[in-house]
Amino acid sequence: MTADVELPRVNEWYGLRGFANLVRKESGSWLSTRRWWINALLWPVIIGGLVANMIFVPTIVDLASPEEVARVGSVTAYAISMGVSVFFEFGVLAVGIGTVILCQDLIIDEKQSGVTEWILTKPVTRRAYVLAKLLTNTVFILLFLVGIPTVLTYILLSMRTGTPFPWLPFMVGVYVMILHSLFYLTLTLMLGTFFSSRAPILGIALGVLFGGNLLAGLIRPLLYITPWSLAKLATLVASSQPVPFELFFLPVAATALWCIVFVIVALAKFERTEF
């Protein structure tokens, strides 16, 4: 006895063949493991906890000089400024580190285990393989490392002021944080197509993250073409402080351009990689 079985057809552009299935696979690496809830708890606790400590613990404000408090207008305003500074200046750095660590294995782990070679024997394009990893991990990293801590921090700031914190400048600052995170995500993804071990990926990505500010302090024009000034810019914008247009636009545009370049290079390199 035979049965007529009709398999569901997947209509995809040939250049991204297998993309939908690869996205489901990558989503499973987050949602089917402890990875999602660990990150969903860890980052709000770390970042939100530091913000709460700055804005609610009286001893923190007591350490400020009267001149510092007078400059911003009141004790509450000083506490808020400290909370915003911690969220963006520390948060941008912390999220950058977390992004590099979470993304270091995106490609090399499967290359080392032979999974990549096996997947590419299926009806899957190499472009779809890279872009599925990029899209899926972008969504989950921005959700857990940026999105949830952002909501928590906004609630804490609003509680401290007693009124809703100005949301528009705050969200512009969050946009800058997102862009900074995407820079290190795409950089780490690109490095994974060049190397087959974690050491050079971590060394280069974290070297760019930590060494950037030091290098930019010696060569000031680098601040305009790198993400190394974004943490400070995010703090200024979120605090509703005036920022010259060119000081904001140039590093933001340059960082976005770097992200695009990293993705293009990753795709080109992976297309030429032999397995």
C-alpha positions as CSV (number, residue, x, y, z in Angstrom):
1,M,0.0,0.0,0.0
2,T,1.3,3.3,-0.9
3,A,0.5,6.8,0.4
4,D,0.7,10.1,-1.4
5,V,2.8,12.3,0.8
6,E,3.1,15.9,-0.3
7,L,6.1,17.7,1.2
8,P,5.8,21.4,1.8
9,R,7.6,23.5,-0.8
10,V,9.9,26.3,0.3
11,N,10.0,29.2,-2.1
12,E,13.3,31.0,-1.7
13,W,15.5,33.0,-3.9
14,Y,18.3,30.8,-5.3
15,G,21.0,33.1,-3.8
16,L,19.6,32.5,-0.3
17,R,18.7,28.9,-0.7
18,G,18.3,27.3,2.7
19,F,18.2,30.6,4.6
20,A,14.9,30.0,6.4
21,N,16.0,26.5,7.7
22,L,19.3,27.9,8.8
23,V,17.5,30.7,10.7
24,R,15.5,28.1,12.5
25,K,18.6,26.2,13.3
26,E,20.4,29.2,14.7
27,S,17.3,30.2,16.7
28,G,17.3,26.8,18.2
29,S,20.9,27.3,19.5
30,W,19.4,30.1,21.6
31,L,15.9,29.0,22.5
32,S,16.5,25.3,22.9
33,T,19.4,25.8,25.4
34,R,20.0,27.7,28.6
35,R,21.7,30.4,26.6
36,W,18.6,32.6,26.3
37,W,17.5,32.8,29.9
38,I,21.1,33.1,31.2
39,N,21.6,36.2,29.0
40,A,18.1,37.4,29.7
41,L,18.9,37.5,33.4
42,L,22.7,38.3,33.4
43,W,22.7,41.6,31.5
44,P,19.8,43.3,33.2
45,V,21.3,42.3,36.6
46,I,24.7,43.6,35.7
47,I,23.8,46.8,33.9
48,G,20.6,47.6,35.7
49,G,22.1,46.8,39.1
50,L,24.9,49.3,38.5
51,V,22.4,52.0,37.4
52,A,20.2,51.4,40.4
53,N,23.2,51.6,42.7
54,M,24.2,55.0,41.2
55,I,20.8,56.6,41.3
56,F,19.3,55.1,44.5
57,V,22.2,54.5,47.0
58,P,22.6,57.8,49.0
59,T,26.3,57.2,49.7
60,I,27.1,57.4,46.0
61,V,25.7,60.9,45.8
62,D,27.3,61.9,49.1
63,L,30.7,61.3,47.5
64,A,30.1,64.1,45.0
65,S,31.5,67.5,45.7
66,P,29.0,70.4,46.2
67,E,30.4,72.0,43.0
68,E,29.5,68.9,41.0
69,V,26.0,68.8,42.3
70,A,25.6,72.6,41.8
71,R,26.7,72.2,38.2
72,V,23.8,69.9,37.3
73,G,21.3,71.7,39.5
74,S,20.3,69.3,42.2
75,V,21.0,66.0,43.9
76,T,18.4,64.2,41.9
77,A,19.8,65.6,38.6
78,Y,23.3,64.5,39.7
79,A,22.1,61.0,40.5
80,I,20.4,60.8,37.1
81,S,23.4,62.0,35.3
82,M,25.5,59.3,37.0
83,G,23.0,56.7,36.1
84,V,22.9,57.7,32.5
85,S,26.7,57.8,32.3
86,V,27.0,54.3,33.8
87,F,24.4,52.8,31.5
88,F,25.9,54.2,28.3
89,E,29.7,54.4,29.0
90,F,29.9,51.2,31.0
91,G,27.0,49.5,29.2
92,V,28.4,50.1,25.7
93,L,31.8,48.6,26.7
94,A,30.2,45.7,28.6
95,V,27.8,44.9,25.7
96,G,30.7,45.1,23.3
97,I,32.6,42.5,25.3
98,G,29.6,40.3,25.6
99,T,29.0,40.5,21.9
100,V,32.5,39.4,21.1
101,I,32.4,36.5,23.5
102,L,29.0,35.2,22.3
103,C,29.9,35.5,18.6
104,Q,33.4,34.1,18.7
105,D,32.2,30.6,17.9
106,L,29.6,31.4,15.3
107,I,31.6,30.0,12.4
108,I,34.8,28.4,13.8
109,D,33.0,26.0,16.1
110,E,31.2,24.4,13.2
111,K,34.2,24.6,10.9
112,Q,36.3,22.6,13.5
113,S,33.6,20.0,14.1
114,G,32.8,19.5,10.4
115,V,29.2,20.7,10.7
116,T,29.8,23.5,8.2
117,E,31.1,21.1,5.6
118,W,28.1,18.8,6.2
119,I,25.6,21.7,5.9
120,L,27.1,22.9,2.7
121,T,26.5,19.5,1.1
122,K,22.8,20.2,1.4
123,P,20.8,22.6,-0.8
124,V,22.2,25.6,1.1
125,T,24.2,28.6,-0.3
126,R,27.2,29.9,1.5
127,R,25.7,33.4,1.5
128,A,22.6,32.1,3.3
129,Y,24.8,30.3,5.9
130,V,26.6,33.5,6.9
131,L,23.5,35.8,6.7
132,A,21.4,33.4,8.8
133,K,24.0,33.6,11.6
134,L,24.2,37.3,11.3
135,L,20.5,37.9,11.4
136,T,19.6,35.5,14.1
137,N,22.4,36.4,16.5
138,T,21.8,40.1,15.9
139,V,18.1,39.7,17.0
140,F,18.9,37.8,20.2
141,I,22.0,39.8,21.2
142,L,20.2,43.1,20.8
143,L,17.2,41.7,22.6
144,F,19.0,40.3,25.6
145,L,22.1,42.5,25.9
146,V,20.5,45.8,24.9
147,G,16.7,45.6,24.8
148,I,15.9,44.2,28.2
149,P,18.6,46.3,30.1
150,T,17.3,49.4,28.2
151,V,13.7,48.9,29.4
152,L,14.9,48.3,32.9
153,T,17.2,51.3,33.0
154,Y,14.4,53.6,31.6
155,I,12.1,52.4,34.3
156,L,14.7,53.1,37.0
157,L,15.5,56.6,35.7
158,S,11.8,57.4,35.6
159,M,11.3,56.2,39.1
160,R,14.1,58.3,40.3
161,T,12.8,61.5,38.6
162,G,9.2,60.8,39.5
163,T,8.2,61.5,35.9
164,P,8.8,59.7,32.6
165,F,12.5,60.2,31.6
166,P,12.8,62.1,28.3
167,W,12.5,59.2,25.9
168,L,13.6,60.6,22.6
169,P,17.2,61.6,23.5
170,F,17.4,58.4,25.5
171,M,16.4,56.3,22.5
172,V,18.9,58.1,20.3
173,G,21.6,57.1,22.8
174,V,20.3,53.5,22.7
175,Y,20.5,53.6,18.9
176,V,24.2,54.5,19.2
177,M,24.7,51.6,21.6
178,I,23.0,49.3,19.1
179,L,25.3,50.5,16.3
180,H,28.4,50.0,18.6
181,S,27.2,46.4,19.3
182,L,26.7,45.7,15.6
183,F,30.2,46.8,14.8
184,Y,31.7,44.2,17.1
185,L,29.2,41.5,16.0
186,T,30.0,42.0,12.3
187,L,33.7,42.3,13.1
188,T,33.7,39.0,15.1
189,L,31.7,37.3,12.4
190,M,34.1,38.4,9.7
191,L,37.1,37.3,11.7
192,G,35.5,33.9,12.0
193,T,35.7,33.4,8.3
194,F,39.4,34.1,8.3
195,F,40.6,32.1,11.3
196,S,40.0,28.6,12.6
197,S,40.8,29.2,16.3
198,R,39.4,31.5,19.0
199,A,42.7,33.2,20.0
200,P,43.1,35.5,17.0
201,I,39.4,36.3,16.9
202,L,39.3,37.3,20.6
203,G,42.7,39.0,20.4
204,I,41.8,41.2,17.5
205,A,38.2,42.0,18.4
206,L,38.9,42.8,22.1
207,G,42.1,44.6,21.1
208,V,40.0,46.9,18.9
209,L,37.6,47.4,21.7
210,F,40.0,48.1,24.5
211,G,42.9,49.6,22.5
212,G,40.7,51.9,20.5
213,N,40.3,54.6,23.0
214,L,44.0,54.7,23.8
215,L,44.9,54.9,20.1
216,A,42.3,57.5,19.4
217,G,43.7,59.6,22.3
218,L,47.0,59.7,20.4
219,I,45.5,60.1,16.9
220,R,42.4,62.3,17.4
221,P,41.0,62.1,13.8
222,L,40.4,58.4,14.4
223,L,37.4,59.4,16.6
224,Y,35.6,60.5,13.5
225,I,36.0,57.2,11.5
226,T,35.7,54.6,14.3
227,P,33.2,53.6,17.0
228,W,35.6,54.6,19.7
229,S,33.7,57.8,20.6
230,L,30.2,56.3,20.5
231,A,30.0,55.6,24.3
232,K,30.6,59.2,25.2
233,L,28.3,60.4,22.4
234,A,25.5,58.2,23.6
235,T,25.9,59.6,27.1
236,L,25.8,63.2,25.9
237,V,22.8,62.7,23.6
238,A,20.8,60.7,26.2
239,S,21.5,63.5,28.7
240,S,20.1,66.1,26.3
241,Q,23.4,67.8,26.1
242,P,24.3,69.6,22.8
243,V,26.6,67.7,20.5
244,P,28.0,69.2,17.3
245,F,26.5,67.7,14.2
246,E,29.8,66.6,12.7
247,L,30.9,65.1,16.0
248,F,27.8,62.9,16.0
249,F,27.2,62.2,12.3
250,L,30.7,61.3,11.2
251,P,31.4,58.5,13.7
252,V,27.9,57.1,13.5
253,A,28.0,57.0,9.7
254,A,31.5,55.6,9.7
255,T,30.5,52.8,12.1
256,A,27.5,51.9,10.0
257,L,29.8,51.8,7.0
258,W,32.3,49.5,8.8
259,C,29.5,47.1,9.6
260,I,28.5,46.9,5.9
261,V,32.1,46.4,4.9
262,F,32.6,43.6,7.5
263,V,29.6,41.7,6.2
264,I,30.7,42.1,2.6
265,V,34.2,40.9,3.4
266,A,32.8,38.0,5.4
267,L,30.6,36.9,2.5
268,A,33.4,37.2,0.0
269,K,35.9,35.3,2.2
270,F,33.4,32.5,3.0
271,E,32.6,32.0,-0.6
272,R,36.2,31.3,-1.3
273,T,36.9,29.1,1.7
274,E,37.6,25.4,1.0
275,F,36.3,22.7,3.2
